[in-house]
Amino acid sequence: MAQVFQATPLGSQNAQQYLLYNIILLILWFGVFPWFYEMFQLWRYQSQVSSFLNRLRFFMNNNISQVMDFIANKVSEDKHLIEGRIRDLMEMVIIEPTSIEPEGLVRKYKMLVSSYNDRLERDVIRLMPSLGNNRPMVQNFTNVIDVLRELNFIYKVIDHYYRLAMKYKSYYLLIQLAAILPLLKEEIDALNGSVPVFLKGQPIGDSAGPLTVFRFKNLCSDLNVISNSVKDTYLASCMFKDRKIYLVKAEGPGGTVGHLDDAIKYIYEGINARPRLMITIDAALKLEGEESGSIAEGLGVAMGGIGVEKFNIESVATKYGTPIYAILVKMSMPEALNAMSKTIDEAVNKVVERLSKVVETYTEPGDEVVIVGVGNTIGVAQ
Amino acid sequence: MLISVDLYTTLIPVIVTVLTVAVLFYAVSRDLRNVLAVSGVRRISEYVTLRCPTCGYVKVREFKVGDYVGKVDDEKCPNDGSSLVIVGIGKEQANA
């Protein structure tokens, strides 16, 4: 080495060797190694994304098998036909209404969401007529189809970009895909874990809102159910510390989120009540530094989704000048979609205590209060 | 030989190659672990909390398909014979 790097007079054999050695090094360092590095990185990200897609495909097939096993003894229809139809439903697309003219957009969204839910429920009943009389089972099965559709959608989008990246050997597209994989993995694990929970009809983390209303109801007296007022929605009135409370939640124990906005509109315009306060309770996604089951209070409508019901509730509350209070139960996405953990179960008891304090603190005896348990009421009746 | 070879010129490429292979192996195995890892095997116990609406007696038992919060259970309260009501369903996890 020392000999090679030694300064040698030009024209000698050593000088030629020195030049050749440096040219080879130059080609290696700036030509071969970067190319090799890029190829290696490309292969590395490619293997990550393809492994992820294989895993996702396995999850989908495994979930469909679980569904088929679950219904094996419950329905009499042809199993192959059911499986084929489930796969068709997984491909169902929902086309968002155009927003180039925003007038009436919320009403269009509401109609679209209602049509989607009705269509899915009717398809499930058509697929398995023997389930027709068991509404909670139909609703739970609709939730399962929804989860499978979501998994299928994620698979197709990732697969699309993966194929594009491979087609054009796009290094940067693959990097972007690989970068979002850990986040997607969490979402997919959450969705994957929710299928058996929906099939069994267990309460999930998102049921924290409806469960709070259920437990609060036990503290009230003079319960009066206002029946058949709004589809899939439980509406009742009761007395708590001399305040008249209107309880609103989705009607369980089937998996549904109900039509809470219609129920609230009914309270104001059907019953002509004038509540002093409206309190919404919902599960909220926690930030990484926050603890599961921690509780936050605030103002505004605590409600996720595309915002249709939230908009309608805000509109009614604004029209009648009712302040809206929010209580949030923090949890991660896997906790929100999977069987309710003990931490969340215990947090609901604390929410009930806080709710009682909020009602006592911010209202006077004789006032009317609306309490809304937001979320999927699977496994929680009334 | 065209290029003179001594201890350094042979040893350095060997060391660099070994290190590169080790780093590559670590990088690939870490990637695959991140993408494919299934969170540790966990024991999950799904429980149901039953409560007597009359005396407040509480009992916890295993979850069965068909249970839901608000369901009046077949089980009776040992104190007053009232039917117990399911007031909570949850799960506990522990690393196996």
Contacts between the chains, C-beta under 8 A, distances in Angstrom:
chain1	res1	chain2	res2	distance
A	1	B	6	5.7
A	1	B	8	4.0
A	1	B	9	5.2
A	2	B	6	7.7
A	2	B	8	7.9
A	3	B	4	5.6
A	3	B	6	7.2
A	4	B	3	7.1
A	4	B	4	6.1
A	4	B	9	7.5
A	17	B	2	6.3
A	17	B	3	5.7
A	17	B	4	7.1
A	20	B	2	6.9
A	20	B	3	7.2
A	21	B	3	5.4
A	40	B	24	6.9
A	44	B	27	6.6
A	44	B	28	6.3
A	44	B	31	6.1
A	47	B	28	7.2
A	47	B	31	6.9
A	47	B	32	7.1
A	48	B	31	5.0
A	48	B	32	7.4
A	48	B	34	7.6
A	48	B	35	5.1
A	51	B	32	6.2
A	51	B	35	4.8
A	51	B	36	5.6
A	52	B	35	5.1
A	55	B	35	7.1
A	55	B	36	6.2
A	136	B	68	7.8
A	181	B	34	7.6
A	181	B	35	6.1
A	182	B	34	6.6
A	185	B	34	8.0
A	185	B	35	7.0
A	189	B	39	7.5
A	200	B	63	7.8
A	200	B	65	5.1
A	201	B	65	7.2
A	201	B	66	7.5
A	201	B	68	6.2
A	202	B	46	6.9
A	202	B	63	6.8
A	202	B	89	5.8
A	202	B	91	7.9
A	203	B	68	7.7
A	203	B	69	6.1
A	203	B	89	5.2
A	203	B	90	7.7
A	211	B	69	6.3
A	211	B	88	7.7
A	214	B	69	5.9
A	214	B	70	6.2
A	214	B	87	7.9
A	215	B	87	7.0
A	218	B	87	7.8
A	252	B	68	6.8
A	252	B	69	7.6
A	252	B	70	7.2
A	253	B	68	3.6
A	253	B	69	7.2
A	253	B	70	6.9
A	253	B	71	7.6
A	338	B	91	8.0
A	339	B	44	7.9
A	339	B	46	6.4
A	339	B	89	7.8
A	339	B	90	7.2
A	339	B	91	4.5
A	340	B	89	6.6
A	340	B	90	4.9
A	340	B	91	7.0
A	341	B	90	6.2
A	341	B	91	6.0
A	341	B	92	7.6
A	341	B	93	7.2
A	342	B	90	4.9
A	342	B	91	7.0
A	342	B	92	5.1
A	344	B	90	7.4
A	345	B	49	8.0
A	345	B	88	5.4
A	345	B	89	7.9
A	345	B	90	3.9
A	348	B	88	7.9
A	379	B	67	7.8
A	379	B	68	4.8
A	379	B	69	6.1
A	379	B	89	5.8
A	380	B	68	6.7
A	380	B	69	4.4
A	380	B	70	6.8
A	381	B	68	5.5
A	381	B	69	6.2
A	381	B	70	3.1
A	381	B	71	6.6
A	382	B	70	6.1
